[in-house]
Amino acid sequence: MQFQDKVVLVTGGSSGLGLAIAQELAGQGATVVITGRRQEQLDEALSKLGERASAVVADVSVIADLTVLFDAIKTRHGRIDVLVANAGMGEIAPLGSITEAYFDRVFNTNVKGVTFTVQGALPLMGKGSSIIIIGSTASIDPGPGLSVYGATKAALRTLVRSWTLDIKGSGVRINLLSPGPVDTPSLRHMLAEHAEAVIESLSEKSTIGRIGQAHEIGAAVAFLASDAASYINGVELFADGGASQS
């Protein structure tokens, strides 16, 4: 198991993509720490991850929560070998219905949250460590109503390109994984009564003929975090069934 004795932090790991990522890495031997905003969801996730997993209630947009998180990891494990900055959110909000509250909420979670998660984790990361930031193909093809969400994911691309230079020589790699649509409860909730029709349309756009499954994103994260990707740094990997190429 290639992550045996590795300490992995997955933010937003209580459900959906985050949970699938945590399950993949735990299944490959990692000691996994997950975060989420609700204790009940975290407890449910831990029941699926096994005894080597632990959880910390944290909202990544709140700096005080991140301080508690990293203090807990430092005390319990002393280091972070792999950081998966997955926590994020988005809603459909077409131009004309975008509110200040919505704008702030999405940017605070998806941009501010990722920025201070990475910055807070770095002192606990050493040579050979890996950071994977979860983006989205919405950064290049947001679709109607996803302008704000797509803008936050495009911001992550710029951050990664600069951060790889900021930490040059540290031995820590940073890469961006941008999934296309993935069949998760959060996607179906966002699409509401239109879910089946939209998923069918998105499947037709994919050159593979379907949207993604959460475990496939987990496998892509495991590759980027592994020694097999030791010479891959500063890239954006699209995991979208080829849809962004069509």
Rosetta blueprint (number, residue, H / E / L):
1 M L
2 Q L
3 F L
4 Q L
5 D L
6 K L
7 V E
8 V E
9 L E
10 V E
11 T L
12 G L
13 G L
14 S L
15 S L
16 G H
17 L H
18 G H
19 L H
20 A H
21 I H
22 A H
23 Q H
24 E H
25 L H
26 A H
27 G H
28 Q L
29 G L
30 A L
31 T E
32 V E
33 V E
34 I E
35 T E
36 G E
37 R L
38 R L
39 Q H
40 E H
41 Q H
42 L H
43 D H
44 E H
45 A H
46 L H
47 S H
48 K H
49 L H
50 G L
51 E L
52 R L
53 A L
54 S E
55 A E
56 V E
57 V E
58 A L
59 D L
60 V L
61 S L
62 V L
63 I H
64 A H
65 D H
66 L H
67 T H
68 V H
69 L H
70 F H
71 D H
72 A H
73 I H
74 K H
75 T H
76 R H
77 H L
78 G L
79 R L
80 I L
81 D L
82 V E
83 L E
84 V E
85 A E
86 N L
87 A L
88 G L
89 M L
90 G L
91 E L
92 I L
93 A L
94 P L
95 L L
96 G L
97 S L
98 I L
99 T L
100 E H
101 A H
102 Y H
103 F H
104 D H
105 R H
106 V H
107 F H
108 N H
109 T H
110 N H
111 V H
112 K H
113 G H
114 V H
115 T H
116 F H
117 T H
118 V H
119 Q H
120 G H
121 A H
122 L H
123 P H
124 L H
125 M L
126 G L
127 K L
128 G L
129 S L
130 S E
131 I E
132 I E
133 I E
134 I E
135 G L
136 S L
137 T H
138 A H
139 S H
140 I L
141 D L
142 P L
143 G L
144 P L
145 G L
146 L L
147 S H
148 V H
149 Y H
150 G H
151 A H
152 T H
153 K H
154 A H
155 A H
156 L H
157 R H
158 T H
159 L H
160 V H
161 R H
162 S H
163 W H
164 T H
165 L H
166 D H
167 I L
168 K L
169 G L
170 S L
171 G L
172 V L
173 R E
174 I E
175 N E
176 L E
177 L E
178 S E
179 P E
180 G L
181 P L
182 V E
183 D L
184 T L
185 P H
186 S H
187 L H
188 R H
189 H H
190 M H
191 L H
192 A H
193 E H
194 H H
195 A H
196 E H
197 A H
198 V H
199 I H
200 E H
201 S H
202 L H
203 S H
204 E H
205 K H
206 S L
207 T L
208 I L
209 G L
210 R L
211 I L
212 G E
213 Q L
214 A H
215 H H
216 E H
217 I H
218 G H
219 A H
220 A H
221 V H
222 A H
223 F H
224 L H
225 A H
226 S L
227 D H
228 A H
229 A H
230 S L
231 Y L
232 I L
233 N L
234 G L
235 V L
236 E E
237 L E
238 F E
239 A E
240 D L
241 G L
242 G L
243 A H
244 S H
245 Q H
246 S L
